[in-house]
Amino acid sequence: MPTPIVALDANVLYAIELTDLFLTFGTQRLARLHWSPTILEEVRRNLALRPDLDPRAIDYRIGRMNAALPTALDEAPPELVDSMTNHPKDRHVLALAVHVGASRVVTNNLRDFPDKACREHGIEAISPDQFATFIATTDPTGVRHALGAVAARRRQPPTTVDQLLDRLAALLPTFVTHLRTPITPAETLEQSLEQNP
C-alpha cells in the first residue's frame, strides 16, 4: 500500500504527545507529512502563549521537527492559496495539501475544510484521531514500533507504551481503543486465511 501523504494543520502540532507520535510515523515511513513556514509560525505563536515554554524551547522543538523530517517543509504558491474555497484563514493549509499531492489534511478544525472545497482537489479533511486510527489499521506492526520508539525517548520520567497510550487517550480515543482491543480467535483465523489463501 502506498505511503499516505498528509498536510498537518497547526492545531495538530501543539500537544507534544501528538507531535511526537506523528513525527515518528513520518520518520518510520508510515506516512509522509508536510507543513509550511506559515503553519510553523502559527504553531510558534500558540506555543508562546504557554507560560512553561520559553522562546528557546519553542525554537528547539520546531528545529527538531524540521531536522527529523527535512522534506516535510514546503509552501504552496500564493496563487494556489488564493484559489482555495475553504475558510480564508486555512486556505494555505488546503493549498499546501494540493501542492504536495496529499490525499488528506489532518486538522482539529474540520468545519474550516468543508467537503466541497476539499473533494474538488481529491482531498479529505480528517481529525488526528481518524488519521492515527487509519495508520493503526493499515500497519498495526509499524504503529507498535512507533509507539515503542516514542516511549523509549521518554526518560524523565521513564514511560511505558501503556502509559503513553494513557496520555494519548484524551487526544486519540478511537486510536487508543483500537490498539487496546484484543484480537479475537475469529479475527486471527481471518487474518491467517488472508495471508495464506
C-alpha beads as a LAMMPS data file, in Angstrom:
LAMMPS data file: protein, C-alpha beads

197 atoms
196 bonds

1 atom types
1 bond types

-500.0 500.0 xlo xhi
-500.0 500.0 ylo yhi
-500.0 500.0 zlo zhi

Masses

1 110.0

Atoms # bond

1 1 1 0.000 0.000 0.000
2 1 1 1.423 3.433 -0.910
3 1 1 2.539 5.678 1.924
4 1 1 -0.236 8.202 2.696
5 1 1 0.686 11.842 2.126
6 1 1 -0.853 14.339 4.546
7 1 1 -0.692 18.036 5.356
8 1 1 -0.803 18.767 9.090
9 1 1 -2.707 21.822 10.279
10 1 1 -1.033 23.890 13.012
11 1 1 -3.550 22.833 15.666
12 1 1 -2.327 19.231 15.328
13 1 1 1.209 20.272 16.291
14 1 1 0.574 21.871 19.710
15 1 1 0.391 18.849 22.006
16 1 1 3.853 17.297 22.332
17 1 1 2.456 13.747 22.607
18 1 1 0.612 14.113 19.316
19 1 1 3.505 15.856 17.579
20 1 1 5.980 13.216 18.743
21 1 1 3.761 10.339 17.631
22 1 1 3.010 11.790 14.207
23 1 1 6.645 12.705 13.573
24 1 1 7.568 9.138 14.467
25 1 1 5.000 7.934 11.920
26 1 1 6.876 10.135 9.458
27 1 1 10.407 9.021 10.347
28 1 1 9.321 5.374 10.207
29 1 1 7.674 5.958 6.823
30 1 1 4.168 5.102 7.927
31 1 1 3.078 8.445 6.440
32 1 1 4.630 11.333 4.531
33 1 1 3.975 14.519 6.488
34 1 1 4.009 18.122 5.311
35 1 1 3.818 21.537 6.926
36 1 1 4.763 25.041 5.803
37 1 1 6.569 28.057 7.267
38 1 1 3.128 29.654 7.727
39 1 1 1.887 26.627 9.675
40 1 1 5.022 26.559 11.834
41 1 1 4.687 30.269 12.579
42 1 1 1.155 29.641 13.864
43 1 1 2.487 26.783 15.990
44 1 1 5.180 29.101 17.344
45 1 1 2.682 31.860 18.212
46 1 1 0.383 29.494 20.078
47 1 1 3.163 27.706 21.942
48 1 1 4.451 31.133 23.031
49 1 1 1.197 31.599 24.974
50 1 1 2.203 28.764 27.306
51 1 1 3.979 30.006 30.436
52 1 1 6.042 26.808 30.705
53 1 1 7.777 27.302 27.329
54 1 1 10.381 29.947 26.621
55 1 1 11.323 31.046 23.074
56 1 1 14.466 28.878 23.068
57 1 1 12.442 25.761 23.863
58 1 1 9.998 26.568 21.055
59 1 1 12.835 27.199 18.588
60 1 1 14.426 23.914 19.630
61 1 1 11.170 21.997 19.158
62 1 1 10.496 23.412 15.689
63 1 1 14.112 22.929 14.690
64 1 1 13.931 19.279 15.750
65 1 1 10.759 18.809 13.709
66 1 1 12.425 20.113 10.556
67 1 1 15.603 18.124 11.235
68 1 1 13.650 14.891 11.753
69 1 1 11.691 15.313 8.511
70 1 1 13.646 17.666 6.256
71 1 1 11.341 17.031 3.283
72 1 1 8.210 17.987 5.258
73 1 1 8.683 21.750 4.927
74 1 1 7.078 23.183 1.786
75 1 1 4.804 26.033 0.830
76 1 1 2.079 26.450 -1.771
77 1 1 2.375 29.355 -4.216
78 1 1 0.204 32.388 -3.347
79 1 1 -1.970 31.999 -6.439
80 1 1 -2.854 28.447 -5.389
81 1 1 -3.725 29.638 -1.885
82 1 1 -5.993 32.328 -3.352
83 1 1 -7.834 29.746 -5.471
84 1 1 -8.957 27.648 -2.496
85 1 1 -12.596 27.929 -1.400
86 1 1 -12.425 26.757 2.228
87 1 1 -12.223 29.117 5.227
88 1 1 -9.882 32.004 4.318
89 1 1 -7.600 31.569 7.348
90 1 1 -6.978 27.917 6.435
91 1 1 -6.685 28.207 2.659
92 1 1 -2.903 27.983 2.936
93 1 1 -3.254 24.530 4.561
94 1 1 -5.527 23.133 1.853
95 1 1 -3.308 24.699 -0.809
96 1 1 -0.280 23.004 0.751
97 1 1 -2.087 19.659 0.545
98 1 1 -2.826 20.242 -3.142
99 1 1 0.731 21.441 -3.780
100 1 1 2.392 18.338 -2.289
101 1 1 -0.130 15.838 -3.710
102 1 1 -1.604 14.930 -0.328
103 1 1 -4.758 12.861 -0.031
104 1 1 -5.645 14.229 3.413
105 1 1 -5.483 17.290 5.630
106 1 1 -5.199 16.392 9.319
107 1 1 -6.889 19.049 11.457
108 1 1 -8.887 19.647 14.618
109 1 1 -10.940 22.289 12.751
110 1 1 -12.876 20.123 10.302
111 1 1 -15.524 22.809 9.792
112 1 1 -12.893 25.039 8.129
113 1 1 -12.382 22.349 5.473
114 1 1 -15.846 21.596 4.021
115 1 1 -16.188 18.515 1.827
116 1 1 -16.938 20.509 -1.319
117 1 1 -13.785 22.616 -1.005
118 1 1 -11.608 19.560 -0.391
119 1 1 -13.100 16.980 -2.709
120 1 1 -12.681 19.060 -5.827
121 1 1 -8.953 18.522 -5.242
122 1 1 -9.258 14.849 -4.260
123 1 1 -8.526 15.643 -0.611
124 1 1 -10.272 14.576 2.579
125 1 1 -10.107 16.511 5.855
126 1 1 -9.812 14.188 8.851
127 1 1 -9.189 14.528 12.571
128 1 1 -5.933 13.452 14.236
129 1 1 -7.834 10.529 15.777
130 1 1 -9.084 9.397 12.361
131 1 1 -5.577 9.708 10.919
132 1 1 -3.908 7.742 13.714
133 1 1 -6.595 5.057 13.574
134 1 1 -6.183 4.760 9.810
135 1 1 -2.435 4.233 10.214
136 1 1 -3.009 1.698 13.016
137 1 1 -5.477 -0.207 10.838
138 1 1 -3.268 -0.297 7.759
139 1 1 0.038 -1.028 9.526
140 1 1 -0.517 -2.256 13.107
141 1 1 3.025 -3.592 13.440
142 1 1 4.503 -0.302 12.273
143 1 1 2.375 1.608 14.760
144 1 1 3.503 -0.655 17.620
145 1 1 7.131 0.040 16.650
146 1 1 6.398 3.774 16.502
147 1 1 4.819 3.754 19.959
148 1 1 7.782 1.816 21.308
149 1 1 10.165 4.382 19.832
150 1 1 8.242 7.297 21.363
151 1 1 8.125 5.609 24.786
152 1 1 11.854 4.805 24.617
153 1 1 12.657 8.509 24.163
154 1 1 10.737 9.444 27.321
155 1 1 13.249 9.199 30.128
156 1 1 12.152 11.931 32.539
157 1 1 10.201 10.121 33.800
158 1 1 10.610 6.755 32.032
159 1 1 7.420 5.868 30.135
160 1 1 5.972 2.547 29.033
161 1 1 3.860 2.152 25.896
162 1 1 0.818 1.613 28.102
163 1 1 1.479 4.868 29.974
164 1 1 1.953 6.642 26.642
165 1 1 -1.416 5.319 25.471
166 1 1 -2.970 6.616 28.700
167 1 1 -1.687 10.095 27.823
168 1 1 -2.879 9.826 24.233
169 1 1 -6.352 8.588 25.184
170 1 1 -7.828 12.089 25.559
171 1 1 -6.403 13.195 22.195
172 1 1 -6.858 9.976 20.202
173 1 1 -9.662 7.983 21.871
174 1 1 -10.548 5.761 18.910
175 1 1 -6.893 5.059 18.160
176 1 1 -6.158 4.029 21.747
177 1 1 -9.306 1.894 21.992
178 1 1 -8.389 0.203 18.708
179 1 1 -4.916 -0.675 19.979
180 1 1 -6.203 -1.928 23.303
181 1 1 -8.944 -4.136 21.838
182 1 1 -7.757 -7.753 21.909
183 1 1 -7.801 -9.687 18.643
184 1 1 -10.373 -12.471 18.814
185 1 1 -9.616 -16.004 17.565
186 1 1 -12.033 -15.471 14.652
187 1 1 -10.130 -12.345 13.576
188 1 1 -6.820 -14.213 13.877
189 1 1 -8.169 -17.006 11.652
190 1 1 -9.474 -14.484 9.120
191 1 1 -6.085 -12.734 9.005
192 1 1 -4.347 -16.095 8.568
193 1 1 -6.637 -17.008 5.666
194 1 1 -5.982 -13.634 4.029
195 1 1 -2.231 -14.150 4.284
196 1 1 -2.337 -17.822 3.208
197 1 1 -5.284 -18.308 0.819

Bonds

1 1 1 2
2 1 2 3
3 1 3 4
4 1 4 5
5 1 5 6
6 1 6 7
7 1 7 8
8 1 8 9
9 1 9 10
10 1 10 11
11 1 11 12
12 1 12 13
13 1 13 14
14 1 14 15
15 1 15 16
16 1 16 17
17 1 17 18
18 1 18 19
19 1 19 20
20 1 20 21
21 1 21 22
22 1 22 23
23 1 23 24
24 1 24 25
25 1 25 26
26 1 26 27
27 1 27 28
28 1 28 29
29 1 29 30
30 1 30 31
31 1 31 32
32 1 32 33
33 1 33 34
34 1 34 35
35 1 35 36
36 1 36 37
37 1 37 38
38 1 38 39
39 1 39 40
40 1 40 41
41 1 41 42
42 1 42 43
43 1 43 44
44 1 44 45
45 1 45 46
46 1 46 47
47 1 47 48
48 1 48 49
49 1 49 50
50 1 50 51
51 1 51 52
52 1 52 53
53 1 53 54
54 1 54 55
55 1 55 56
56 1 56 57
57 1 57 58
58 1 58 59
59 1 59 60
60 1 60 61
61 1 61 62
62 1 62 63
63 1 63 64
64 1 64 65
65 1 65 66
66 1 66 67
67 1 67 68
68 1 68 69
69 1 69 70
70 1 70 71
71 1 71 72
72 1 72 73
73 1 73 74
74 1 74 75
75 1 75 76
76 1 76 77
77 1 77 78
78 1 78 79
79 1 79 80
80 1 80 81
81 1 81 82
82 1 82 83
83 1 83 84
84 1 84 85
85 1 85 86
86 1 86 87
87 1 87 88
88 1 88 89
89 1 89 90
90 1 90 91
91 1 91 92
92 1 92 93
93 1 93 94
94 1 94 95
95 1 95 96
96 1 96 97
97 1 97 98
98 1 98 99
99 1 99 100
100 1 100 101
101 1 101 102
102 1 102 103
103 1 103 104
104 1 104 105
105 1 105 106
106 1 106 107
107 1 107 108
108 1 108 109
109 1 109 110
110 1 110 111
111 1 111 112
112 1 112 113
113 1 113 114
114 1 114 115
115 1 115 116
116 1 116 117
117 1 117 118
118 1 118 119
119 1 119 120
120 1 120 121
121 1 121 122
122 1 122 123
123 1 123 124
124 1 124 125
125 1 125 126
126 1 126 127
127 1 127 128
128 1 128 129
129 1 129 130
130 1 130 131
131 1 131 132
132 1 132 133
133 1 133 134
134 1 134 135
135 1 135 136
136 1 136 137
137 1 137 138
138 1 138 139
139 1 139 140
140 1 140 141
141 1 141 142
142 1 142 143
143 1 143 144
144 1 144 145
145 1 145 146
146 1 146 147
147 1 147 148
148 1 148 149
149 1 149 150
150 1 150 151
151 1 151 152
152 1 152 153
153 1 153 154
154 1 154 155
155 1 155 156
156 1 156 157
157 1 157 158
158 1 158 159
159 1 159 160
160 1 160 161
161 1 161 162
162 1 162 163
163 1 163 164
164 1 164 165
165 1 165 166
166 1 166 167
167 1 167 168
168 1 168 169
169 1 169 170
170 1 170 171
171 1 171 172
172 1 172 173
173 1 173 174
174 1 174 175
175 1 175 176
176 1 176 177
177 1 177 178
178 1 178 179
179 1 179 180
180 1 180 181
181 1 181 182
182 1 182 183
183 1 183 184
184 1 184 185
185 1 185 186
186 1 186 187
187 1 187 188
188 1 188 189
189 1 189 190
190 1 190 191
191 1 191 192
192 1 192 193
193 1 193 194
194 1 194 195
195 1 195 196
196 1 196 197
